[in-house]
Every structure is written in C-alpha cells, then in structure tokens.
Amino acid sequence: MFDTLSDRLSATFKNLRGKGRLSEADIDATAREIRIALLEADVALPVVRAFIANVKERARGVEVSQALNPAQQVVKIVNEELVSILGGETRRLRFAKTAPTVIMLAGLQGAGKTTLAGKLGLWLKGQGHSPLLVACDLQRPNAVNQLSVVAERAGVAVYAPEPGNGVGDPVKVAKDSIEFAKAKVHDIVIVDTAGRLGIDQELMRQAADIRDAVSPDEILFVVDAMIGQDAVNTAEAFRDGVGFDGVVLSKLDGDARGGAALSIAHVTGKQVMFASNGEKLEDFDAFHPDRMASRILDMGDLLTLIEQAEKTFSQEEAAKMASKLQSSKGGKDFTLDDFLAQMEQVRKMGSISKLLGMLPGMGQIKDQINNIDERDIDRTAAIIKSMTPKERAEPTLINGSRRARIAKGSGVEVSAVKSLVERFFEARKMMSKMAQGGGMPGMPGMPGMGGGPGRQKKQVKQAKGKRKSGNPMKRKAEEAAAAERREQAGQGGAFGLPAQEDKNFELPDEFKKFM
C-alpha cells in the first residue's frame, strides 16, 4: 500500500547523500518533495501541513547543523514525525477488571468487520483468552451465517440466537450475550454490529443503543484502508455521533495510496490499534506506528519478522537442527527431510514476498520480490516427497534413473530434480560452515561472524633483502647510485626541509602559530 510513498521518499533522500551540510535551499527542496509525496499518497491536507512544518523547523535546528551526517539526521527526523502522525506509541487493548471484556466493532458496510471479528477472535485466542463472537448485524443478508463460518474457522465460540436478514432485535442480542458469556466462562465478548452506508442516522442510533446496552470497554472503528479521505470524514462523523476508542485498519495489503491510514490517527485523535494485511485469518496483528514508519522509509521491520518466527518455529526443533549442522560430520546429518521441515515452517510464517519486504533495503529490489513465484516451494516439496526415505537421508544415491523416476512422480523436468539436489548440497555446506563459526564461505573472518579465530593463521614470510646483481660492473654502478642517494639525503631534513645545521632556516608563518 505504501510503495509509491516509499519510492518518492527514498528518491528524495538519495539527493541529500554526500552533503556535508544542508543549506536552506536543500531543506526547502526536500520539504517540497516530501509534501508532494504525501499529497500524492492521499494524506489529508491539514496533516501534510503540520508534518512539513515540524520537519522544516527541526531540520533548520541545532540537531541537523551540528550532526556529523546531516542527510541521515533529516531521515531520522522524518521517521520520528511519521511515527508521531501514525499515533506515537503502540496502543494496547484495555481489559475489564471483572470479565467479560466487551469489544464493540463498528464501521461502514463493506469495511470487513465480520471477517475482522474472526481475526480478532483468533488473535485473542492466541493470547490465551476465550473470546465469544456475537452476531448483532441482523440487517445484511447472511451476515449471521458468515460470522458463524468465520468463528468456526477461527476455532472460537459464536452467539447467534437470531437468523438475521432483517429479523431480530440487535440490542437485545447484545444484552443477552453478556449473560451467555458469563455462563459459558468467556472472558471477552466481540460484538459485530451492522454496517452503514455513509452517515445513516437510523443505524447510527442503533449503534448508540447497543453501546448503552452493553457498556463496551473498547469501541473499535473498522476502516477500509483503501477508501481514501472519505474514511477520515466518516470516522469523524462516527466519533461525534457514537464515539470510539481506537481504529482498526482493514485491507492494508491493498494497492491504494494509503493516505487514510496516515491521516486518521492525527485527524480523529484516536490511535490505530490493529491492522489486517491479508485475506487469511492469521493476517492480523497489533499496529505499531514505529514499525510502520520504518517500512515506509524502507528501513524494514525486523521486530515483526522475529515475532512471526517465534510464533512459528519450535525452539526444540531449531536446537535439533542446529546440533545436526554443528556435528563433526560436517552437517551430513542434515537430510532432505529436515530441509523440507524447515521450508514448511517458513511457509507457515506467510508469503515469502511479505517476509522479504520486512528486511531493510528491500524496496530497491521490490519488482524482483513481487515476481517471486510462491508455488516454487510447493514444487520443491513435491520433488522431495517423491523420493524414497533412503534417498532423502542420503541424496548422494540419486543417480540418473532415480532422477527420472522422481521427476515423473513430481511432475517436473529431470533438470529440476538435479538442480534441487545440487542446491541442497551447497546450502547444507554453507549452513554447516556458519553453524560451526566459520563465517560465510569465500569471505574473510569478521568479528562476531565466525571465520576469524579457529582458523590457522598463515605464517607471514619475512621479506628478503634486495638482491645484488651478479655482474661486477652493474653492481658497482648500483652501489655508486646508492651512495649518491645517501649523500643527498644527508643534506636535507625530514619532509624535504633543510638540515638542522642551516642556521638561517626559519619556519613558514603558517606553522609559527603552532609553536
């Protein structure tokens, strides 16, 4: 979503590199480019004005003029101001002192509230809670049925006593759900309300009635991140009519310009708390302003990547793999079965393109990342699964006839099987070398990266003296030239200055002030 904005900002900062100091013209030009980038990203005009004013004021200040690298200092300022307009610190859910905690979802029709209710339920379940989804959207056709399906996929409970499709009282359903949650020991109730088209007074009043009936601890306003500036206007109207405590951005993986996401926290004064960035129920997490700002500026998001890895990878399995690679056999205990298991673990973390996008500097190869074929992992898995257990344990057994059989079984060319086996041997060799502290193959040892200590140091050969010519006439000429050079050197001091016996010598004026 923020690709266009990231590209424009990266191009702007590239012009600052290599400058020892920034002039007023440099700051104005940079501010103008950032302003254009933000306006093109559909960021609200008041937000752009406030952002640019803060950046220019700080860029002209002491923190840039006295910095060793002014360009990097400007990037730091822009990053901090981006974090500020995105809401500052990460906002966490408030839980009730006595269960259940009631969370009410509201927003426009089509914003993705019902699906998001399932995502939030799954996320809370992963945090150790027992959520209950409540179907209070009795207006939209099949909304109740959709919530039931989503709840089943998420593995959470649902309360849907009314069929919906215009039948039933949503206020009564919401009120009854609290008693149901207490009876069934659910500590969180997520109320899915009816969406509205624009500013619908009747549905706005219904949302206010549900709010008064259940007294929610959190009212979350769900915003379609692709809707643009209209999302900000609707959020303001809903804030004034019903009120809300936080914002949830849905469809953050879309290709819209993303201005609403940058504007809404600043304009409404309510922070973005969660973001949905995919179609799967797992594509949902807490919104971190600092991490989002880093992504926009192509600095990566390593913290989120680490968190996803910790959720997916088993510590026990990781230790087991590491011991295989560190074994005295040079990693030969690491088999194709292990390789397949590791690959499937990475696949569980999500799209390879998204994972690579979280690494710093990946914006420079964005096109290559977007062109990655996710099905390559499936093809690799099919090739490995077409092998016998013995072939997976000892890939050296795979000869021409075995390659042909494996290729036929996995539906690929023979060359693909050969290429996979060769790449596996190379990867195993590299991983084994790194695991044993040998650093990257073909690279010198670096501190903290292995390859330094442990390697046998090459003995430094002592330099031989200058050889003398075997020709007597030539040797005599060389000795005479050497004597002449020594005599000339004796007539001058260091750095070509006259020798000390020259009493009339005086230092130049520019050196006298240092004496």
N, C-alpha and C positions, 0 to 999 in steps of 0.2 A: 504493500500500500504506500509506503513512504519512499519508494525507489526514485521517483522523479525529484523529490525534495532532496534526497541524499546525493543524487548526482549533481544537482545545482550547487549545493553547499560544498561538496568535495572540489568542484571546479573553482569555486570562489577562493577556497583556502589554498589551492595549488598556486594561485597568483601571489600569495604572501610569502611563500617559501623562499629562503635565501636572503631575506631582507634583514639587515642588522638593526634597523629602526624603522618605525612606521611614521609616515608623515600624515598631516591632516587629510591630504588628498587620498592616501591609501585607506584611511579609516572610512572616509565618506564613500569611496568606491565599493569597499567591502560591504558597508551597511546597505548601499543601494542594491547590490546583488542579492543580499540576504532578504531584503524586503520583497524583491521581485519573486524570489524562490518561494517565500511564504505565501504571497498573494496567489501565485500560480497553483499552490497546494490547497487553495480554497480556505485558508485560515482567515478568521474574522478580522476585519479592518482594525477595530479597537485593540485586539490582541497584537496585531503586527506593529501598530504604532507604539504600544507600551514596550514590546520586545526590542524594537530597534532603538528606542530612546535609552533603554537600560544598557544595551550593548555599546552604543556610541559613548555614553557617559563613562562607562568603565574602561573602554578602550583608550580614551584620552587621559585616563588617570595614571597614578604612580605605578600601579601593578603591571602596566604594559611598558611604560617608558624605562623602567629600571630592570625589566626582565632580560635574561640572557638571550631568550628566543622569543621576540615579540609575536611572531606568527602563531607559535604554539600557545602563547598566552591568550590570544584572541579566540582560538579554537576552544580553549578551556572556559573562557567567558561565555561563548555561545552555548557550550554544553550545559553550563550551570543555569543559564537563563531558560534553556529548553526544559530542563528539569523543573524549574520554577513554574512555567506556564502549564506543564503537564500535571502539576499538583504538588510538587515538592516531595515529601516523604510518602512511603507506601502506607496506604490506609487499610487497616485490618478490620474484620467484622467485629461488631460488639455483640457479646453474648449476654443473655438474661441471667440474672443472679439465680433465679429458680426456673428450671426447664418447664415448658419448651421455649426456645428462642424462636420468635416468629419473624420470617423474612418475606416481605411482600414484593412481587415483581410487577412492574407497570411499564407501559410504553405504547408506541404506535403499533397498529396492526401490521404484521409482516416484519417486525423488528427481530423476531426469532426468540420470543420469550419462552414458549413452550419447550423448544429444544434446549434453551439455556437453563430452564428449570432442571432438566435431566442432567446437564453438565455440572451445574452447581451441586446437585444431589450427589453425583458420583465423586466430585472433588471433596465434599464434606465427609462422605463415607470413607474416603482415603485418609482423612484427618482423624478418623476414629469416632465419628459421630453416627447417629442413627436418624437420618432425615426422613421426613414424610412429605410427599408432593400432594398438594390439594388442588383439585380441578374446579376453579371458580370462573373459568372462561366458558360460560354457558350460552354465549351468543354465536360464536363462529362454528360453522358446521364441522363436526368430527374433532373438535378441539379436545374434548374429554377423552375420546378414543386415542388421539395422538399422544396425550400426556401419559395414558396408561401404557402404551407401547414403549415410549421413551423411558418411563420408570422401570419397566421390565428389563430393558437393555442395560440400564444403569445398575440394576440389582438393588433398587430401593423401593420402599413401600409407597402406595398411592391411595388417596382418599377421594373417591368419585361416586357419591351416592346418587347424583342426578345424571340423566343421559345427555343433557345439553341440547344443542341445536335449537335454542330458544326456550327450552323447558327448564324450570327450576329457579330458585332464589339464590344468587351467588353470595349474598350477605349471610344468609342462614347457613349455607355450606361452610363458609369461612369460620363462623362462630362455632359450629358443631365440631369442626376439625380439631380445635384446641382440646376439647374433652376427649376426642378419639385418640389424639397423640398422647395425652396423659395416661389413658387406659392401656395403650399399647407400648408405653415407655419409649416414645420417640422424643429425642431432646431438641430437634429442630423441625420446624414446620415451614415449608416453602409454598407460598400462596401464589398460584398462577392466575392473574386477572385478565379480563377481556381487553383486547387492544382497541385502539380508537383511530378513526381516520381524521387526521388533523386535530382540531380543537373541538371535540364532540362534548357538549355540555352535559348530556344525559349520562354518558359513560364516565365523564369526569366526576359527576356527582356519585355514581355507583362506586367508583374507586375511593371516594372520600368516606362513603358509608362503610365499605369493607375495612378501611383504616380505623374508623371509630369503633367497629365491632371487635376487632382482634388486637388493637393497640400494638402494631408491629414494632419490634426492636430496631429493624432496619427496613427502609423502603428503598429499593434499588430501581432506578430508572434505566431500562434497557434501550440503548440507542444503536441503530444500524449505522456503522461507521462509514458506509458508502453513501449516505443520504445527503451529505454536504451541510451547508449553512442552515437548512430548514430544521435539522436536528437540534441546533442550538436554540432556534426560536421556539420549537415545541417543548424543549427541556425547560426553558424559562417560563412558558405558559403553565406547564405541569407543576413546576416549583411553586408558582404563585397560587395555583388552584388547589392542589392536594399537598404538595411538599414531598421531598425525597431527601435521603441521606447520602446516597452515593450513586455513581453511574457505572453501568456495565456496557462495554463496547462489544457488539457482535459483528461478525463478518470482517474481522480485522485482516483476514488473508485476501481480501478482495483487491481489485486493481484501481479503486477510486483514489482520489488525491489525498484523502486523509485529513483534510483541514478541520473537520468536525472534532476529530479526536484531539487535535492540538488546541482547539478553541474552547471546548465545552467546560473544562475544569476552571479555566480562567473567567469565563463569562458568567457561569452559574454559581461559582464559589463552592461547588461540590466536587469532591475528588473522584477520579476514575478508580474503581476498586478491583474490577475484574475485566478480563479481555478474552474473547473467544476468537481463535485464529485458525479454525478449520471445521470440517464437517463432522469429524468423529467426536464422540462424547469426551474423549481424553484431551481434545484440543482446547483446553481451557485452563487458565491459571490466574493467580493474583496479578494485578497490574503494578509494575514497578517503574515509576517515572524516570529514575536514573538509568535503568537498563534500556528503556525505550529511547531515551535521548542518545545513548551510546550507539544503538542500532541505526538511528537516523544519521548520525555522523560517521558511520562505517567503522566504529570502534569495537564492534562485536558485542556479544552478550554471553560471556563465558560462565557467569554465575548461573544463568538459567540452564545452560548446557550441562554444567556439573550437576545441578539439581535433577535434571532429567536422567542423567546417567546413574545417579544414586538410587533413583526410584526403580530403574530397570535392571541394573546389574546386581547380582548377588555377590556379597563380599567373599563368601566362601568359594564360589566358583572362580572369582577373579584371582584369589590366592592360589587356587589349584592350578590355574593356567600359568600363573607366574612361576610356580615351582617347576612346571614342565619345561618352560623356556630357560630357566636358570640351571637345569640339570647338567651333569657332567657330559651327557651325550650330545651336547650342543643343540638342544631343542628338538631332538628327533622323537621325543615322547609326544610332542605336539602333533596331533594327527588331523586328517581332513574332517573327522567328526568334531574335533574341538574347534576347527576353523568355521564349520557350519554353525555350531552352537553360538560362537561369538558373533557371527554375521546376523543370526536371528535375533540376538539380544540388541544389536544396533538397530535393526529394523523395528523393534518394539518402541524405540525412542521416537519414532516418527519418520517423516520424509527426509531422505538424505540431503535434498536441496535445502530444507529448512535448517538442518543441523549445520551444514557448511556455512549457511548465511549468518550463523551466530558467531563465526570466527572473525577476528579483526581483519580488516582489509579485503574481505571477500567481495566488496562492491566492485572492485576492479576487474573481477572475472565473473560478474553477475550473469552474463549471457551463457558462459560455459556451464555454470551451476544450474541455470534454468533448463538447459538442454540435457541434463542428466536423465537417463532412462532408468526409472526405478525398477523396471522389470528385469534389469540385468542381475539383480540379486536373486530373483526367482529362477532365472536360467541357471545361475551358478548352483543354487540349491538343488535344482533338478539333476544337474550333472553329478553332483556328489552323491545324491540319493540313488542314482542309477548304478553306483559302484557296489561291489560286494564289501562286507565288513573287513575282509582281509586287505582289499585294495585301499580302503580308506585309512587303515592302520599303516600300511606300507605302500605308499604311492609309487615307489620305485618298481613295483611289479607291473605297472601299467605299460604294456608294450603295444605294438601296432594293432593286433587283433582285439585286445581288450579295449583300446580306444574306440575302435569301430563299433563294438558292442555297446559301450557306454553312450556313444553319440546317438546310436539308433534308439536306445532306451530313453534318452532325454530329449530327443527331437532337435538336436543341434548338429553342426558340422563337426567332423573329426578334429579340424584345426582348433575349434573352441575348447575341446577336451584337453588337447595338448597344451594350449595356451594357459588354461587354468592350472594344470599341474606344474608348469614351469613357474607361473606367478606364485603359487603356493610355496614352492621351494625357496624362491627369492624372499618372500615375505617372512617365512619361518627363520631364514638365516639372519635377516635384518632384525627381527623382533628378539631373537635369541641373543644377538650381539648387544642390543640395547639393554636387555634384561640383565646381562652379566656385567654391565658397566663399561662396555666397550665403545659407546658412542655410536654415531651414525657411520655405517660403512663408507669408506672413502673420504671421511672428514677427519681433520686433526682433533685430538682430545681437547675438550673445553671444560672449564670448571663447572662442576655440577652436572655435566652431561656424559661423564664417563670418557674413556679413551685416553685419559691423562695418566694418572697413577696406575700401576699394574702393568703398563707396557714397558718392555725393556728399552731403556734409553740407548740410543745409538752412541757409540763412543766417538767423541769428537777427535778427528785426526789433527795432529799438530801440523801447523804449516811448515813446509820445508823452506830452508833458506834459498836465496836467489842463486841459481846455478851459474858457475863461471864458465866462460867459453873455453873449449879445448885448444883453440887457435891462439898461439902466443901473441901474435900481432894484434888480434881482435881484443884479447884480454887486456893488453897494455893500454889500448885506446879507451876501453871501458873504465879502467882504473883512473886514467887521467881525467876523464869526464866527471867521475865521482868526486875526485879531489877538487876539481874546479867548482862543483856544486856546493861542497862543504865550505870552501873559502868564501863564496858569495853569501852563504847563509850566515857565516860568522860576522859579516859586515852589517847585518840588519837584525833588529829585534823581532819580537813576535808580531804577527799580523802585518809584517812588512814595514813596521816603524823603524826609524834609525836606531842603531845600537846605543847602549847607555853611555859609552864614552863620548858621544857627541854632546858637548856641554851646552851648545846653543839651541838644542831642541826644546820646543815648547808645545804643550798640548793645544789642540784647536780650542776656540772659545766655547763651542757647544759641549765639550767634555769637561771644561774647567768647573762648571757649576755643580758637577757631581763630586768634586774632590773636597 
